[in-house]
C-alpha cells in the first residue's frame, strides 16, 4: 500500500494551513540549516549566510502578518546572526 498522500489531499492541506504557519516553519527550518552549517568543522559560512539571509527576507516580507510570534522569529534570527559573526571571526 502506498502511504503517500494523494496530490489533492496535499493541496487541501496547504489551502487549510494558514500561510503564517507555513512561513514560520520555513523560518525555523532555515535557521536550523544555518546552525547545522555553522556547527561543521570548518564551518560552511557561505551556506549558513544564505540560510540566515533567506530567513531574514521571509521575516522582513511577512513582518507583522507573521502573527504573535514575530518577536520570537526576530530574536532567533538575531541569535543566528550573532553566532555567524562569532564563528566567522573567532578570537585567538
C-alpha positions as CSV (number, residue, x, y, z in Angstrom):
1,X,0.0,0.0,0.0
2,X,1.2,3.5,-0.9
3,X,1.2,5.7,2.2
4,X,2.0,8.9,0.3
5,X,-0.9,11.5,0.4
6,X,-2.9,11.9,-2.7
7,X,-2.0,15.2,-4.5
8,X,-5.5,16.6,-3.9
9,X,-5.1,15.9,-0.2
10,X,-1.7,17.8,-0.2
11,X,-3.3,20.8,-1.9
12,X,-6.2,20.8,0.5
13,X,-3.8,20.7,3.5
14,X,-1.8,23.6,2.0
15,X,-5.0,25.6,1.5
16,X,-6.3,24.9,5.0
17,X,-3.0,25.8,6.8
18,X,-2.6,29.5,7.5
19,X,0.3,30.9,5.4
20,X,1.8,32.5,8.5
21,X,2.2,29.0,10.0
22,X,3.8,27.7,6.8
23,X,6.2,30.6,6.8
24,X,7.0,30.2,10.5
25,X,8.0,26.6,9.8
26,X,10.2,27.7,6.9
27,X,11.9,30.4,9.0
28,X,12.7,27.9,11.8
29,X,13.9,25.3,9.3
30,X,16.2,27.9,7.6
31,X,17.7,28.8,11.0
32,X,18.2,25.2,11.8
33,X,20.0,24.8,8.5
34,X,22.2,27.8,9.3
35,X,23.0,26.3,12.7
36,X,24.0,23.0,11.1
37,X,26.4,24.7,8.7
38,X,27.9,26.8,11.4
39,X,28.5,23.7,13.6
40,X,30.6,21.9,10.9
41,X,34.4,21.9,11.1
42,X,35.3,24.0,9.3
43,X,32.0,26.0,9.3
44,X,30.3,26.4,5.9
45,X,29.9,30.1,6.2
46,X,28.5,30.6,2.7
47,X,25.7,28.1,3.2
48,X,25.0,29.5,6.7
49,X,24.8,33.1,5.4
50,X,22.4,32.1,2.6
51,X,20.1,30.4,5.1
52,X,20.3,33.3,7.5
53,X,19.7,35.8,4.8
54,X,16.7,33.8,3.4
55,X,15.1,33.6,6.9
56,X,15.6,37.4,7.3
57,X,14.0,38.0,4.0
58,X,10.9,36.0,4.9
59,X,10.7,37.8,8.3
60,X,11.0,41.2,6.6
61,X,8.4,40.3,3.9
62,X,5.9,38.9,6.4
63,X,6.6,41.4,9.2
64,X,3.6,41.7,11.5
65,X,1.5,39.5,9.2
66,X,3.5,36.6,10.7
67,X,1.5,36.9,13.8
68,X,2.0,36.8,17.5
69,X,5.4,35.1,17.3
70,X,7.1,37.7,15.2
71,X,9.3,38.9,18.1
72,X,10.5,35.3,18.6
73,X,11.4,34.9,14.9
74,X,13.3,38.2,15.0
75,X,15.1,37.1,18.2
76,X,16.0,33.7,16.7
77,X,17.3,35.5,13.6
78,X,19.4,37.9,15.7
79,X,20.9,35.0,17.6
80,X,21.8,33.2,14.3
81,X,23.4,36.4,13.1
82,X,25.4,36.7,16.4
83,X,26.6,33.1,16.1
84,X,27.6,33.7,12.5
85,X,29.7,36.7,13.5
86,X,31.3,34.8,16.3
87,X,32.1,31.7,14.2
88,X,33.4,33.8,11.2
89,X,35.6,36.0,13.4
90,X,37.0,33.8,16.1
91,X,39.2,35.4,18.7
92,X,42.5,33.9,19.5
